[in-house]
Amino acid sequence: MRNVKLLLVNADWRSNFTVALREMLDASTNSALNLRPEVFEQNGDIEPDGLAQFASELKPDLCILMSKPPARARAAELLAALKAAAPAIPIIIGLKDGAPEHFVEFLNLGAVDFITPPLRATDVLPRIWRLTEDAPGAEAGPLSCVKRQELKHLIGNSEAFLTEVNKIPIVARCDAGVLITGETGTGKELCARALHYLSLRSRGPFVPVNCGSIPHDLVENELFGHKPGAYTGASTSEFGLVHEADGGTLFLDEVDCLPLQSQVKLLRFLQDKVYKPLGTSKVCEAYVRVVAAMNVDAQESVSSGRLRRDLYYRLNVIPLHLPPLRERREDILLLAYHFLAKYASEFDKPARDFTAATKRALNCYDWPGNVRELEHVIERAVIFSDRPLIAVDVGIAGGEGQPPPESFNEAKAKLIRQFERTYLQDLLLTHHGNVSRAARAAHKNRRVLWQLIRKHHIDVQRFRAGVA
């Protein structure tokens, strides 16, 4: 049995949500988890100094801070006080109502997870177990290596792209539902994989499934499995994808393609973490994080009736939207050179660069198939080329309607900006956000490095939090 000393900070003491949590914790009879809650509350506003002193004396294994959206600023002060008093203690935020940006705000401030109603022991207790499983900081080294590897698959310097990618290390630390939207070929599965491998679930399986490729009459069987006799020809038991993903992440691509009846059963699983295989009344449990994706407008799918509204709200706790390649044109050549190096090495080809006409053509094409189409075009060009300088045929040669090329100074300034931002991010990632160590490694004055960081609007705290 694991003994867990839990600090419950009740900053929303009149809320039924807080009362429900206390009742659930008090009634917990989990044989593997012995919770010892200590409650800190006041009838008025909680003072951060008093809370910090209480936390430093108690030395809890875990803290749950109950708040409400109108008091977010006060909750942020309490969170900062807790982090200062006990920096290694994981903190869960309890929030009854809140928009996605509120959750991301708390995660960015140092919270590791959050809980929302309806509260269920099958959802809350596994989170407590996971967060108290290892000693504080034990995962920092391996996680840092994984983080560098996973985020390197997400290539781009455009602001629209980085705005979404920069959320991934933060969101990965919690178990909230994530809905990734974007056109086909924008990299939704890469984002889902990064969310999984940057999380504490990285030791568990990552199970991707394209919902649009499963026949409607087989969806529930694929997701939840079946027992013998469930249907004609079912002579043996088979586990479903939910069981296969237990302890890890289930990625549901094109989730709007699920039939409505299956959406109901998926919703119940998301709410209770329980399901019934076909052909049995026995209830099974699975501790799975579900990440979903769509390549169409989510609100339009809800309005048209393809996606249940309640399922949409359950999945879309934190939205991520990947912009199409035509809206991040500054990334086209960056990606093209990445694929050029990849396939030249894979096929042992001499290709090292593109012709000037090819670069203009690549930049001017709209890429309806997005990054996937660009990758295939470069791969094909490398295969059929035996020269260091290659021309890529994307059917857009010519030049009519093409914008004039940038001046030398404009092109140079853009490349310098891209280099500085990428270098700084890699540097901070390597040194876990420690600016002093980063400055020494770069042979730069610390003040000068800070000026560059501010110039490129880089959030240093994100790199510190990502390895906590």
C-alpha positions in Angstrom: 0.0 0.0 0.0 1.3 3.5 -0.9 0.8 6.2 1.8 0.2 9.6 0.2 0.1 12.8 2.3 -2.2 15.1 0.3 -2.6 18.8 0.9 -6.0 20.1 -0.2 -6.0 23.9 -0.5 -9.6 25.0 -0.5 -9.7 28.4 -2.1 -13.3 27.8 -3.2 -14.7 26.6 0.1 -18.4 27.3 -0.7 -18.4 25.3 -3.9 -20.2 22.0 -4.2 -17.4 20.9 -6.5 -14.9 21.1 -3.5 -17.4 19.3 -1.2 -17.7 16.5 -3.8 -13.9 16.1 -3.9 -13.5 16.0 -0.2 -16.3 13.4 0.1 -14.7 11.3 -2.6 -11.2 11.4 -1.0 -12.7 10.6 2.4 -14.7 7.7 1.0 -11.8 6.3 -1.0 -11.1 2.6 -0.1 -8.4 2.0 -2.7 -6.4 -0.9 -1.2 -3.2 0.2 -3.0 -3.5 3.9 -2.1 -3.8 5.2 1.4 -4.7 8.9 1.2 -4.1 11.2 4.2 -5.7 14.5 3.2 -4.8 17.7 5.1 -7.1 20.6 4.4 -6.0 24.2 4.3 -9.0 26.7 4.1 -10.3 30.0 5.4 -13.7 31.6 5.3 -12.1 34.6 3.5 -9.2 34.9 1.1 -6.3 32.6 1.8 -3.0 34.4 2.4 -0.1 33.1 0.3 2.4 33.5 3.1 0.3 31.5 5.5 -0.2 28.8 2.9 3.5 28.7 2.1 4.4 28.2 5.7 1.8 25.4 6.1 3.1 23.6 3.0 6.7 23.8 4.1 5.9 22.4 7.5 3.6 19.6 6.2 5.9 18.5 3.3 3.1 16.8 1.3 3.5 14.3 -1.4 0.9 16.0 -3.6 -1.2 19.2 -3.5 -4.7 19.9 -5.0 -5.6 23.6 -5.2 -9.3 24.2 -5.6 -10.2 27.4 -7.4 -12.8 29.1 -9.6 -12.4 31.1 -12.8 -13.3 34.6 -11.3 -10.5 34.1 -8.8 -7.8 33.0 -11.2 -5.4 35.8 -10.3 -5.7 34.9 -6.6 -5.2 31.2 -7.4 -2.1 32.0 -9.5 -0.7 33.8 -6.4 -1.4 30.7 -4.2 0.2 28.5 -6.9 3.3 30.6 -6.9 3.5 30.5 -3.1 3.2 26.7 -3.1 5.9 26.4 -5.8 8.2 28.6 -3.8 7.6 26.7 -0.5 7.7 23.2 -2.0 9.1 23.4 -5.6 9.3 19.6 -6.1 5.7 18.9 -5.0 3.3 18.2 -7.9 0.2 20.5 -7.9 -3.2 19.7 -9.4 -5.6 22.5 -10.1 -9.3 21.8 -9.4 -11.5 24.1 -11.6 -15.2 23.8 -11.8 -15.7 26.0 -14.8 -13.1 27.4 -17.2 -12.1 28.0 -20.8 -9.2 26.1 -22.4 -6.9 29.1 -22.0 -7.5 29.1 -18.2 -6.2 25.5 -18.0 -3.1 26.3 -20.2 -2.4 29.3 -18.0 -2.3 27.3 -14.8 -0.2 24.6 -16.5 2.2 27.3 -17.7 2.5 28.6 -14.1 3.7 25.2 -12.9 0.6 23.0 -12.2 1.1 19.4 -13.4 -2.6 18.5 -14.0 -6.1 19.6 -13.4 -9.5 18.1 -12.5 -13.0 19.2 -13.6 -16.4 17.9 -12.8 -17.9 15.4 -12.8 -15.5 13.9 -10.3 -15.0 10.2 -10.3 -12.6 8.1 -8.3 -11.7 6.1 -11.4 -10.4 9.3 -12.9 -8.8 11.2 -9.9 -7.2 8.3 -8.0 -5.1 7.0 -10.9 -3.8 10.6 -11.4 -2.7 10.7 -7.8 -1.0 7.3 -8.1 0.8 8.4 -11.3 2.0 11.7 -9.8 3.3 10.1 -6.6 4.8 7.0 -8.2 8.4 8.4 -8.6 10.6 10.5 -6.5 10.5 14.2 -7.5 12.8 15.0 -10.4 13.7 11.3 -11.1 12.5 11.6 -14.7 14.2 14.8 -15.6 17.2 13.4 -17.5 15.4 10.8 -19.7 12.5 13.2 -20.3 14.8 15.9 -21.5 16.3 13.6 -24.1 12.8 12.4 -25.2 11.7 16.0 -25.4 14.5 17.1 -27.7 13.8 14.1 -30.0 10.1 14.5 -30.2 9.9 18.2 -30.8 12.6 17.9 -33.5 10.0 16.1 -35.6 7.8 19.2 -35.5 9.7 21.5 -37.9 8.9 25.2 -38.4 9.7 28.7 -37.4 6.5 30.5 -38.3 4.6 32.2 -35.5 1.3 30.5 -36.3 3.0 27.0 -36.1 5.1 27.7 -33.0 2.2 29.1 -31.1 0.6 25.7 -31.2 3.7 23.6 -30.9 4.9 25.5 -27.8 1.8 24.3 -26.0 2.7 20.7 -26.4 5.3 20.3 -23.6 2.9 22.1 -21.2 -0.2 20.1 -22.1 1.7 16.8 -22.1 2.1 17.1 -18.4 -1.6 16.6 -17.7 -4.3 14.1 -18.7 -6.7 16.6 -20.2 -8.6 15.9 -23.4 -6.9 17.4 -26.5 -8.6 17.9 -29.9 -6.1 18.5 -32.7 -7.6 20.1 -35.8 -6.0 20.8 -39.2 -6.1 19.9 -42.8 -4.8 16.5 -44.0 -1.1 16.3 -44.0 -0.4 19.1 -41.4 1.2 16.7 -38.8 -1.7 15.9 -36.4 -0.3 12.4 -35.5 3.1 13.9 -35.0 1.6 16.2 -32.4 -0.3 13.4 -30.7 2.9 11.3 -30.5 4.8 14.3 -29.0 2.0 14.7 -26.4 2.4 11.0 -25.5 6.2 10.7 -25.4 6.6 14.0 -23.5 4.2 12.8 -20.8 4.6 10.5 -17.8 2.6 7.9 -20.0 5.6 7.6 -22.3 6.4 4.1 -20.9 2.9 3.0 -22.0 1.7 2.3 -25.5 0.8 4.9 -28.1 -2.1 3.4 -30.1 -3.2 5.3 -33.3 -6.4 4.5 -35.1 -8.0 6.1 -38.1 -11.7 6.1 -37.3 -12.6 6.7 -40.9 -11.1 3.4 -42.1 -13.1 1.2 -39.8 -16.5 -0.2 -41.1 -19.3 1.2 -39.1 -20.5 -2.2 -37.9 -17.0 -3.0 -36.6 -16.2 0.2 -34.7 -17.3 -1.0 -31.2 -15.6 -4.3 -31.7 -12.3 -2.5 -32.7 -12.5 -0.1 -29.7 -13.8 -2.4 -26.9 -13.2 -5.9 -28.1 -15.5 -8.9 -27.8 -16.2 -12.1 -25.9 -17.0 -15.6 -27.5 -20.5 -15.6 -29.0 -20.8 -11.8 -29.3 -21.7 -12.3 -33.0 -21.6 -15.0 -35.6 -18.1 -16.4 -36.0 -16.8 -14.9 -32.7 -15.4 -18.1 -31.2 -12.6 -16.5 -29.1 -12.1 -13.4 -27.0 -10.3 -10.4 -28.5 -9.1 -7.3 -26.8 -10.0 -3.9 -28.3 -7.8 -0.8 -28.9 -8.9 0.7 -25.5 -7.4 -2.3 -23.7 -4.3 -2.2 -25.9 -3.8 1.5 -24.9 -4.2 0.9 -21.2 -1.6 3.0 -19.3 -0.8 5.0 -22.5 -2.5 7.1 -25.1 -5.2 6.3 -27.7 -5.1 8.6 -30.7 -8.4 8.8 -32.6 -7.9 10.4 -36.0 -11.0 11.5 -37.9 -13.1 11.0 -34.8 -16.1 12.7 -36.4 -16.3 9.6 -38.7 -17.5 7.4 -35.8 -21.2 6.4 -35.9 -23.3 8.3 -33.4 -24.1 5.1 -31.4 -20.4 4.5 -31.0 -19.8 8.1 -30.0 -22.2 7.6 -27.1 -20.2 4.6 -25.8 -16.9 6.5 -26.3 -18.3 9.4 -24.3 -19.2 7.1 -21.4 -15.7 5.7 -21.4 -14.2 9.2 -21.4 -16.4 10.1 -18.4 -16.0 6.9 -16.3 -13.0 5.1 -17.7 -15.1 2.0 -17.9 -16.5 0.0 -20.9 -18.1 -3.3 -21.8 -16.7 -5.6 -24.5 -19.3 -6.9 -26.9 -21.1 -10.1 -25.7 -20.7 -9.5 -22.0 -22.2 -7.4 -19.2 -18.9 -7.3 -17.3 -17.5 -3.8 -16.8 -13.8 -3.3 -17.6 -11.6 -0.4 -16.7 -8.7 1.2 -18.6 -6.6 4.1 -17.7 -6.2 5.8 -21.1 -5.6 9.3 -22.3 -7.6 10.0 -25.4 -6.3 12.5 -28.0 -8.6 13.1 -30.9 -8.1 14.8 -34.3 -10.2 16.1 -37.2 -9.3 17.4 -40.6 -12.6 19.4 -40.9 -14.1 22.3 -38.9 -15.2 20.9 -35.6 -18.0 23.4 -35.0 -19.4 22.6 -38.5 -19.3 18.9 -37.7 -21.3 19.5 -34.5 -23.8 21.7 -36.3 -24.3 19.2 -39.0 -24.9 16.4 -36.5 -21.8 14.3 -37.5 -20.2 14.8 -34.1 -22.2 14.8 -30.8 -22.0 18.1 -29.0 -21.3 16.5 -25.6 -18.5 14.4 -27.0 -17.0 17.5 -28.7 -16.9 19.3 -25.3 -15.4 16.3 -23.6 -12.6 16.0 -26.3 -12.0 19.7 -26.8 -10.8 20.6 -23.3 -7.5 21.9 -24.9 -7.7 22.6 -28.6 -4.6 22.6 -30.9 -4.9 23.8 -34.5 -2.2 23.2 -37.0 -2.1 25.8 -39.8 -1.9 24.6 -43.4 1.5 25.0 -45.2 0.2 27.8 -47.4 -0.3 29.9 -44.2 3.3 29.3 -43.0 5.3 29.8 -46.2 8.4 30.8 -44.4 8.6 27.1 -43.3 8.4 25.6 -46.8 12.1 25.7 -47.6 13.0 24.8 -44.1 10.9 21.6 -44.5 12.2 21.0 -48.0 15.8 21.0 -46.9 15.0 18.7 -44.0 13.4 16.2 -46.4 16.2 16.6 -48.9 18.8 15.7 -46.3 16.7 12.8 -45.0 16.1 11.1 -48.4 19.6 11.8 -49.8 21.0 9.9 -46.9 18.4 7.1 -47.0 18.8 6.5 -50.8 22.6 7.4 -50.8 22.1 10.2 -53.4 24.3 13.2 -54.0 21.5 15.7 -53.8 22.5 18.6 -51.6 20.5 21.7 -52.8 17.8 23.0 -55.1 18.0 25.2 -58.1 16.9 28.9 -57.7 13.9 28.3 -59.9 12.9 25.3 -57.8 13.0 27.4 -54.6 10.8 30.0 -56.1 8.4 27.3 -57.3 8.2 25.6 -53.9 7.5 28.9 -52.2 4.7 29.9 -54.6 2.8 26.6 -54.7 -0.2 26.3 -52.4 0.5 22.7 -51.2 -3.1 21.4 -50.8 -1.6 18.2 -49.4 0.4 20.3 -46.9 3.6 18.9 -45.3 2.9 15.3 -46.5 2.6 16.4 -50.1 5.9 18.4 -49.8 7.7 15.4 -48.4 6.5 13.1 -51.2 7.5 15.6 -53.8 11.0 15.9 -52.4 11.3 12.2 -51.9 10.4 11.6 -55.6 12.8 14.3 -56.8 15.7 12.7 -54.8 15.0 9.2 -56.1 15.2 10.3 -59.7 18.2 12.7 -59.4 21.9 11.9 -59.6 23.1 15.5 -59.3 24.0 17.6 -56.2 21.7 20.4 -57.4 18.2 19.1 -58.1 15.0 20.5 -59.7 11.8 19.6 -58.1 8.8 19.1 -60.5 5.6 20.2 -58.7 3.8 21.2 -61.8 4.3 24.9 -61.1 7.3 25.8 -63.2 7.0 29.0 -65.1 6.7 32.1 -63.1 3.5 33.7 -64.1 1.9 35.2 -61.1 4.9 34.6 -58.9 5.8 37.3 -56.5 9.2 39.0 -57.1 12.1 37.5 -55.2 13.1 39.1 -51.9 16.1 41.5 -51.9 19.4 40.2 -50.7 19.1 42.1 -47.4 15.5 40.9 -46.8 16.4 37.3 -47.4 19.5 37.6 -45.2 17.5 39.2 -42.3 14.9 36.5 -42.5 17.5 33.7 -42.3 19.3 35.4 -39.4 16.0 35.7 -37.5 15.2 32.0 -38.2 18.7 31.0 -37.1 18.7 33.0 -33.9 15.3 31.7 -32.8 16.1 28.1 -33.5 19.6 28.3 -31.9 18.1 30.0 -28.7 15.4 27.4 -28.4 17.8 24.5 -28.7 20.2 26.1 -26.3 17.5 26.7 -23.6 16.2 23.2 -24.2 19.7 21.7 -23.6 20.2 23.7 -20.4 16.6 23.3 -19.1 15.9 27.1 -19.2 19.0 28.1 -17.1 20.0 31.4 -18.8 23.3 31.6 -17.0 24.5 28.2 -18.1 23.1 28.8 -21.6 25.1 32.1 -21.9 28.3 30.4 -20.8 27.8 27.6 -23.4 27.1 30.2 -26.1 30.1 32.4 -25.1 27.7 35.3 -24.7 27.2 37.9 -22.0 24.1 37.0 -20.0 22.5 40.4 -20.6 23.0 40.1 -24.3 21.5 36.6 -24.3 18.5 37.9 -22.4 18.1 40.7 -25.0 18.0 38.1 -27.8 15.5 36.0 -25.9 13.2 39.0 -25.4 13.7 40.0 -29.1 12.3 36.6 -30.2 9.5 36.5 -27.6 10.8 33.2 -26.2 9.2 32.0 -22.9 12.1 30.7 -20.8 9.8 29.2 -18.2 8.4 26.8 -20.8 11.8 25.1 -21.0 12.1 24.9 -17.3 8.6 23.4 -16.8 9.1 20.9 -19.6 11.6 18.8 -17.7 10.0 19.1 -14.2 
